[in-house]
Amino acid sequence: MSPVWLNLSYLVAAVLFILGLKGMTRPRTAVQGNLLGSIGMFVAVVATLLAAGVVGYVWILIGVLIGGAIGAYFALTVKIDQMPEMVALLNGFGGAASMFVATADFFRNSDVASTDVIIATGISALIGSVTLSGSLVAFGKLAELDFVKKLKPLDNQQIINAGIAGVLVVLIALLITHPMNFWLWLIVITALALGYFLTISIGGADMPVVIALLNSYSGLAAAATGFVLQNNVLIIAGSLVGASGLILTKVMCDAMNRSLPAVLFGTLGPTADGPSADEVYKTVKSTSAEEVAMLMEIARKVVIVPGYGMAVAQAQHSVRDLTNLLKSRGIEVTFGIHPVAGRMPGHMNVLLAEADIPYDLLKEMDEANSEMEQTDVCLVIGANDTVNPDARTNPNSPIAGMPIINADKARTCVVIKRSLSPGFAKIPNPLFANDNTLMLFADGKQAVMDIITAIKEG
């Protein structure tokens, strides 16, 4: 393939990437956007292979078949509630791919590499390694693996992180002045340690921010690898992912009242002790599906607030059936969607879209809150930290200042949870003990199905 056709193919791929990202900004066009991005990547890969003048494609085809089979297996077997940890793992793989490609090219061409290529190689190895180890830690936290739960940050962790970052700067300088494989290996190993230490110190409630940030890191690593290979489309694609990931990180930070520097330096998580669960839950009132059904039947407006518990219970289809039933009886039903509900950005939107719930019923947090005082019943399904009024009323709370769905301001709030166990922030929720709150202790899917049955039976 001539350079003209190669660059033209890369231009087409870049346009498809941009259109794909634009499409994925809205639920209605997300599938189309994903398809456009996939086509763009296919065009870029095919053009690169043709331009490289590869003689035999056997090993490439073997890699495609193995990778495609693994991807297809995960796509078919990973449950929707496991998607956040899957995304974290894919971020790690992206960082690893960039690191391996950049280091392999350096090992082959270190004797003729220019200074700018050496710098790009060091940056790619650094960011890719940080992304890999950080994503693996995030995966373990999201999957709630036992051995990861036992891992704790070290004393003076931030000082240690700063020290490791300083060492990496020195190593990259040594790589530039003495282009040796030894220094590159040290950069990879040290960056792996930094990625681990940065992520292990971040509280579980902040995982949506972490996933967005690691996604950005994987894009930046790809862009740096593009400079190593002098591949324009890789630079463009990596830059798009890096920029969009940073924008998403900022959105997540605003939704949790966190600052971006706090995320970058790994200082997220609980910062103060609060009252014990026994003190908070003295006045909890339990209810039954039949009582909730009676409340629903006389309601004019119902707001459903989904959370991670809905994902675990796979209750989204039952929620759709409840929504349709209530709407058939003339009851207005909407959904209050918190930006960081679940374990990754857009988690609840994905779940509800899977159940074919109309997009116009999904209300962003501010819009849902503006209507909450006129809401007869707010049905909270598996949400915890994102409806915790301590964020609004208790300045000493670890989540103080975090915007929440104001479920406590509805005339009646019904919370479906298996138990009074805390969310990822590991703090009790006074909403559960409010005078206007009723707790329905049950599996999310079964509880919604029981409510549907009770409504139908009158």
C-alpha positions, 0 to 999 in steps of 0.5 A, spaced: 500 500 500 502 506 498 503 512 503 497 516 500 492 510 501 495 508 507 494 515 510 487 516 507 485 509 510 488 512 517 484 518 516 477 514 514 479 510 521 480 517 525 473 520 522 470 513 524 473 513 531 470 520 532 463 519 530 464 512 534 465 516 540 460 521 539 455 516 538 456 513 544 455 519 548 447 518 548 444 511 549 440 511 543 446 511 538 451 508 543 450 501 539 451 505 532 457 508 535 460 502 538 459 499 531 463 505 527 469 505 532 469 497 531 469 498 523 474 504 524 479 499 528 478 494 522 480 499 517 486 501 521 489 494 522 488 492 515 491 498 512 497 497 517 498 490 515 498 491 508 503 497 508 508 493 513 508 488 507 508 482 511 510 476 507 506 471 511 500 472 516 500 465 519 502 468 526 497 474 525 491 469 524 493 465 529 493 471 534 487 473 531 483 467 532 486 466 539 484 473 541 477 473 538 476 466 541 477 469 548 473 475 547 467 471 544 468 467 550 468 473 555 462 476 551 458 470 552 459 468 559 461 474 563 454 477 567 452 484 566 454 485 574 461 483 572 462 488 567 465 493 571 471 488 573 471 486 566 472 493 563 478 494 568 481 488 566 481 490 559 484 497 561 489 493 563 490 489 557 490 495 553 496 498 557 500 491 557 499 491 549 502 498 549 508 497 553 510 490 550 509 493 543 514 499 545 519 495 549 519 490 543 521 495 538 526 498 542 529 491 544 530 491 536 532 498 534 535 501 540 542 502 537 538 506 531 533 509 536 532 517 536 532 521 542 524 522 541 523 515 540 527 513 546 523 518 550 516 516 547 518 508 549 520 510 556 513 514 557 509 508 553 513 503 558 511 507 564 504 509 563 502 502 560 505 498 566 502 503 571 495 501 567 496 494 567 498 493 575 493 498 577 487 495 573 489 488 576 488 491 583 482 495 580 479 488 578 481 484 584 477 490 588 471 490 584 471 482 584 472 483 591 477 477 591 479 475 598 486 476 597 485 483 595 481 485 600 487 483 605 492 488 601 492 494 605 496 501 603 503 502 607 504 507 612 506 514 608 503 511 602 503 518 598 511 519 600 512 512 597 508 514 591 512 520 590 519 517 591 517 511 586 515 517 581 522 520 582 525 514 581 522 513 574 524 520 572 531 518 573 530 512 570 527 515 564 533 520 564 538 514 564 534 511 558 535 517 554 543 518 556 544 510 555 539 507 551 540 500 554 535 494 555 536 494 562 534 501 564 527 499 560 526 493 564 527 497 570 522 502 568 517 497 567 518 493 574 518 500 577 512 502 574 508 496 575 510 497 583 507 504 582 501 502 579 499 497 584 501 502 590 497 508 587 490 503 586 491 499 592 490 506 596 484 508 593 477 506 597 472 502 593 467 507 593 471 511 588 472 505 583 468 509 577 473 514 578 478 509 578 476 505 571 475 512 568 482 514 569 485 507 568 481 508 561 485 514 560 491 511 562 491 506 557 489 511 551 495 515 553 500 509 553 497 507 546 498 514 543 506 514 546 506 507 542 504 511 536 510 515 537 515 510 538 512 506 531 511 513 528 504 510 526 499 516 526 492 512 527 495 509 533 497 516 536 490 519 534 486 513 537 490 513 543 489 521 544 482 520 543 481 515 548 486 519 553 482 525 552 475 522 553 477 518 559 480 524 562 473 528 561 469 522 564 474 522 570 472 529 571 465 528 570 466 522 575 470 527 580 464 532 580 459 527 581 463 524 587 465 531 589 472 529 588 478 533 585 482 530 580 489 531 583 486 527 589 485 521 584 491 522 580 495 522 587 491 516 590 488 519 596 481 517 595 476 514 600 474 515 607 477 520 611 473 520 618 470 515 622 462 516 623 457 513 628 456 505 628 451 501 624 447 499 631 447 507 633 444 509 626 439 503 625 435 503 631 429 505 628 429 501 622 422 499 619 421 493 615 415 492 610 412 487 606 411 486 598 404 487 599 404 493 603 409 496 598 404 494 593 398 498 596 403 504 596 404 503 589 397 503 587 395 509 590 401 513 588 401 518 582 408 519 581 414 513 582 421 514 582 425 508 581 433 509 584 437 503 581 444 501 584 449 495 584 444 491 588 440 491 582 445 488 578 447 483 582 440 480 583 439 481 575 433 485 577 432 489 571 427 485 567 423 485 573 423 492 574 421 493 567 415 489 568 413 493 574 414 499 570 410 497 565 404 495 570 404 501 573 404 505 567 398 501 565 395 504 571 396 511 569 402 512 574 407 516 572 414 512 573 421 515 572 428 513 574 433 517 578 440 515 575 446 517 579 452 518 575 456 513 579 451 508 581 454 501 580 461 500 579 463 503 573 460 510 569 454 508 566 453 502 569 445 503 570 444 505 563 447 499 561 442 495 565 436 498 564 437 499 556 438 491 556 431 491 559 429 495 553 426 501 558 425 507 554 431 512 555 426 518 556 424 515 563 431 515 565 432 522 569 439 525 571 440 526 578 439 533 578 432 532 574 430 527 579 432 531 585 428 537 582 422 532 582 423 528 589 419 532 593 413 531 589 414 524 588 409 519 592 414 513 592 421 513 591 423 505 590 431 504 591 433 498 589 440 496 591 443 503 592 446 505 598 452 510 598 449 514 592 442 515 596 446 516 603 443 523 606 450 524 610 453 526 604 449 532 604 448 533 612 454 530 615 460 534 614 464 529 618 462 523 613 467 520 609 462 522 603 461 529 605 459 533 599 458 528 594 452 529 590 446 524 591 439 522 589 435 525 595 431 519 596 429 521 603 425 527 600 420 523 597 413 522 601 415 515 602 421 511 600 422 504 600 429 501 600 430 494 597 436 490 600 438 483 602 440 486 609 443 493 612 450 491 610 454 498 608 456 500 600 463 500 598 464 506 602 463 502 608 459 506 612 451 506 615 446 509 611 441 513 615 436 513 610 434 506 612 432 509 619 428 515 616 421 516 619 419 516 611 423 510 609 420 502 609 426 497 608 424 491 604 429 485 606 429 481 600 433 479 593 432 485 589 429 481 583 424 476 587 422 483 591 420 486 585 416 480 582 413 479 589 410 487 588 408 485 581 404 479 584 401 483 590 399 489 585 396 484 580 392 480 586 389 487 588 
